[in-house]
Amino acid sequence: MRAFILLSMLLISFPVFSHPHQQAQIDERICAPFRGGVVDPTIVKSMLQASEEGRLYRIQPKNSKVGFCVNSAVGRVEARFKGVEGGLALRKEVWGDRSQMLVMVDTNSLAMEKDYLQNMLKSEYFLDTYTYSKILFVSTRLWWRNPSNAFLEGDLTMHGVTKPIYFNVHISTVANQDPDSVADIVVTAKSFINRSDFDMDNLTMLVSDSVELCMRIEASLFKK
């Protein structure tokens, strides 16, 4: 515990840098964050086709949450990212095999109640947000267990490493009473990963290797 407290005090003094390259202007094109080779161009093409078919749902960042929980020497640590982008191409009234989900997270948008823990998680010991400013999830397949629950497969790229991942997913339509939300669907998903699989294997005596990932995404139907 003493070692953890000393390390935390040191990390408080470490500056957490934002990425040096700032976007000159916002790109309003559909799927803009995923173009230019970020994901397979055929996937982007499929998403654009879904927009033509009236089956593209765009994530609403303001009311969407992506985060994680991990056990540590100071108890259970919870964190979430405010910067979430992406969309869902739903090919049927419910998701089918030809559906697609893309999610991009800005790691520098990590938010926590305790600044010293936030700085530690952003530092080179964990996420290294200065070097790896984005987390990317690209779905590969979805299996329905019933009309509202599914098993989602995909590739997660984090900390410079890409690994297959599996989410338990629930999807529902929204009768929205929140005046700030324009969502048509809500997608919640959970999964577990080992951070060591993504080359985040520092401080193993102080922080659990197992990390729970959670998403609650609100999305609205794209209309031309």
C-alpha positions as CSV (number, residue, x, y, z in Angstrom):
1,M,0.0,0.0,0.0
2,R,2.8,2.4,0.9
3,A,4.4,1.8,-2.5
4,F,1.1,2.5,-4.2
5,I,0.6,5.8,-2.4
6,L,4.2,6.9,-3.2
7,L,3.7,6.0,-6.9
8,S,0.4,7.8,-6.9
9,M,2.0,11.0,-5.5
10,L,4.6,10.8,-8.3
11,L,2.0,10.3,-11.0
12,I,0.1,13.4,-9.8
13,S,3.1,15.5,-10.8
14,F,3.4,13.8,-14.2
15,P,1.8,16.0,-17.0
16,V,-0.8,14.3,-19.0
17,F,-0.3,15.5,-22.6
18,S,-3.0,15.8,-25.2
19,H,-2.2,14.6,-28.7
20,P,-0.1,17.2,-30.4
21,H,-2.0,17.1,-33.7
22,Q,-5.2,19.0,-33.5
23,Q,-7.9,18.6,-36.2
24,A,-8.0,21.7,-38.3
25,Q,-11.7,21.4,-39.0
26,I,-14.5,19.0,-38.2
27,D,-15.2,16.5,-41.0
28,E,-19.0,16.1,-41.3
29,R,-19.0,13.3,-43.8
30,I,-20.7,10.1,-42.8
31,C,-18.2,7.7,-41.2
32,A,-15.5,10.4,-41.3
33,P,-13.4,9.0,-38.4
34,F,-13.2,5.6,-40.1
35,R,-12.1,6.7,-43.6
36,G,-8.6,7.0,-45.0
37,G,-7.7,3.4,-44.2
38,V,-8.6,3.5,-40.5
39,V,-10.8,0.5,-41.2
40,D,-11.3,-1.7,-44.2
41,P,-12.7,0.5,-47.0
42,T,-15.3,-2.2,-47.8
43,I,-16.7,-1.7,-44.2
44,V,-17.0,2.0,-44.8
45,K,-18.7,1.3,-48.1
46,S,-21.2,-1.0,-46.4
47,M,-22.0,1.7,-43.8
48,L,-22.6,4.3,-46.5
49,Q,-24.8,1.8,-48.3
50,A,-26.8,1.4,-45.1
51,S,-27.3,5.2,-45.0
52,E,-28.8,5.0,-48.5
53,E,-31.1,2.2,-47.4
54,G,-32.2,4.2,-44.3
55,R,-30.6,1.7,-41.9
56,L,-27.7,3.7,-40.5
57,Y,-27.8,4.7,-36.9
58,R,-25.3,7.3,-35.7
59,I,-24.0,7.3,-32.2
60,Q,-25.0,10.3,-30.1
61,P,-21.9,11.2,-28.1
62,K,-23.5,13.4,-25.5
63,N,-25.7,10.6,-24.1
64,S,-23.4,7.6,-24.9
65,K,-21.0,6.1,-22.4
66,V,-18.0,3.7,-22.8
67,G,-16.0,2.8,-19.8
68,F,-14.3,0.2,-17.7
69,C,-14.0,-1.2,-14.2
70,V,-10.9,-2.8,-12.6
71,N,-10.0,-4.0,-9.1
72,S,-7.0,-2.3,-7.5
73,A,-5.2,-1.9,-4.2
74,V,-7.4,1.0,-3.4
75,G,-10.6,-0.7,-4.3
76,R,-12.7,-1.0,-7.4
77,V,-11.9,1.7,-9.9
78,E,-14.4,2.9,-12.5
79,A,-13.7,5.2,-15.4
80,R,-15.5,6.3,-18.6
81,F,-14.7,8.1,-21.8
82,K,-16.6,11.1,-22.9
83,G,-15.4,11.1,-26.5
84,V,-17.4,8.4,-28.4
85,E,-18.0,8.3,-32.2
86,G,-19.4,5.7,-34.6
87,G,-22.5,4.1,-35.9
88,L,-24.5,0.9,-36.6
89,A,-25.7,-0.4,-39.9
90,L,-28.8,-2.5,-39.1
91,R,-29.8,-4.5,-42.1
92,K,-33.1,-5.9,-40.8
93,E,-35.7,-4.9,-38.3
94,V,-33.3,-6.5,-35.8
95,W,-29.6,-7.1,-36.3
96,G,-28.6,-9.7,-38.8
97,D,-25.4,-11.2,-40.0
98,R,-24.9,-8.3,-42.5
99,S,-25.1,-5.7,-39.7
100,Q,-22.1,-3.6,-38.8
101,M,-21.0,-1.7,-35.7
102,L,-18.1,0.8,-35.5
103,V,-17.1,2.6,-32.3
104,M,-14.1,5.0,-31.8
105,V,-13.1,6.3,-28.4
106,D,-10.9,9.3,-27.7
107,T,-8.6,8.0,-24.8
108,N,-7.8,11.6,-23.8
109,S,-11.5,12.0,-22.9
110,L,-11.1,9.7,-19.9
111,A,-13.0,11.0,-16.9
112,M,-12.7,10.0,-13.2
113,E,-13.5,11.5,-9.8
114,K,-9.9,11.3,-8.6
115,D,-7.4,13.2,-10.6
116,Y,-4.4,11.2,-9.5
117,L,-6.0,7.9,-10.7
118,Q,-7.0,9.6,-13.9
119,N,-3.5,10.7,-14.5
120,M,-2.2,7.2,-13.8
121,L,-4.5,5.5,-16.2
122,K,-3.7,8.0,-18.9
123,S,0.1,7.7,-18.3
124,E,2.5,5.4,-20.1
125,Y,1.9,2.8,-17.4
126,F,-1.5,2.1,-18.7
127,L,-3.4,3.6,-21.7
128,D,-0.5,5.9,-22.8
129,T,-2.9,8.3,-24.3
130,Y,-0.1,10.5,-25.7
131,T,1.0,7.7,-28.0
132,Y,-2.3,5.9,-28.4
133,S,-5.1,8.5,-28.6
134,K,-7.8,6.2,-30.0
135,I,-9.6,2.9,-29.1
136,L,-11.3,1.2,-32.0
137,F,-13.9,-1.5,-32.1
138,V,-15.0,-3.1,-35.4
139,S,-17.7,-5.7,-35.3
140,T,-17.3,-8.9,-37.4
141,R,-20.5,-10.9,-36.5
142,L,-23.6,-10.9,-34.4
143,W,-25.5,-13.8,-33.1
144,W,-29.1,-13.3,-31.7
145,R,-30.2,-15.3,-28.6
146,N,-33.6,-13.7,-28.6
147,P,-35.2,-10.6,-30.1
148,S,-33.4,-8.2,-27.8
149,N,-30.2,-10.0,-26.7
150,A,-27.2,-11.0,-28.8
151,F,-23.6,-12.1,-28.8
152,L,-21.4,-9.6,-30.6
153,E,-18.0,-10.5,-32.1
154,G,-15.4,-8.0,-33.2
155,D,-11.8,-6.7,-33.1
156,L,-10.7,-4.3,-30.4
157,T,-7.7,-2.1,-31.1
158,M,-6.2,-0.5,-28.0
159,H,-2.7,0.5,-26.9
160,G,-1.4,-0.4,-30.4
161,V,-2.7,-4.0,-30.2
162,T,-5.7,-5.6,-32.0
163,K,-7.4,-8.6,-30.4
164,P,-10.8,-10.4,-31.0
165,I,-13.4,-9.6,-28.3
166,Y,-16.9,-10.7,-27.5
167,F,-19.7,-8.7,-26.0
168,N,-23.0,-9.6,-24.5
169,V,-25.4,-7.1,-26.1
170,H,-28.9,-5.9,-25.4
171,I,-30.7,-3.6,-27.8
172,S,-34.0,-1.7,-27.3
173,T,-36.0,1.0,-29.0
174,V,-36.6,4.2,-27.2
175,A,-39.7,6.0,-26.3
176,N,-37.6,9.1,-25.3
177,Q,-38.7,11.3,-22.5
178,D,-35.3,13.0,-22.3
179,P,-35.5,16.4,-24.2
180,D,-31.7,16.3,-24.7
181,S,-31.7,12.9,-26.4
182,V,-32.7,12.1,-30.0
183,A,-32.0,8.4,-29.8
184,D,-34.0,5.8,-31.6
185,I,-32.2,2.8,-30.1
186,V,-30.1,2.1,-27.1
187,V,-27.4,-0.6,-27.1
188,T,-25.8,-1.9,-23.9
189,A,-22.8,-4.2,-24.0
190,K,-20.4,-5.8,-21.6
191,S,-17.2,-7.9,-21.9
192,F,-14.0,-8.8,-20.0
193,I,-10.5,-8.5,-21.3
194,N,-7.0,-9.0,-19.8
195,R,-5.0,-5.8,-20.0
196,S,-1.8,-7.8,-20.4
197,D,-3.2,-9.0,-23.8
198,F,-2.9,-5.4,-24.9
199,D,0.6,-4.9,-23.6
200,M,-0.6,-3.1,-20.5
201,D,1.2,-5.2,-17.9
202,N,2.7,-2.7,-15.5
203,L,2.0,-2.7,-11.7
204,T,0.5,-6.2,-11.8
205,M,0.8,-6.4,-7.9
206,L,-1.4,-3.3,-7.5
207,V,-4.0,-3.5,-10.3
208,S,-5.9,-6.6,-11.5
209,D,-5.2,-7.9,-15.0
210,S,-8.9,-8.5,-15.6
211,V,-10.9,-5.4,-16.8
212,E,-14.6,-5.2,-17.4
213,L,-15.7,-3.1,-20.4
214,C,-19.1,-1.5,-20.5
215,M,-20.9,0.4,-23.3
216,R,-24.3,2.2,-23.2
217,I,-24.7,3.7,-26.6
218,E,-27.6,5.9,-27.8
219,A,-28.0,6.1,-31.6
220,S,-30.4,7.9,-33.9
221,L,-31.4,7.0,-37.4
222,F,-29.5,8.9,-40.0
223,K,-31.8,11.0,-42.2
224,K,-30.7,12.8,-45.3
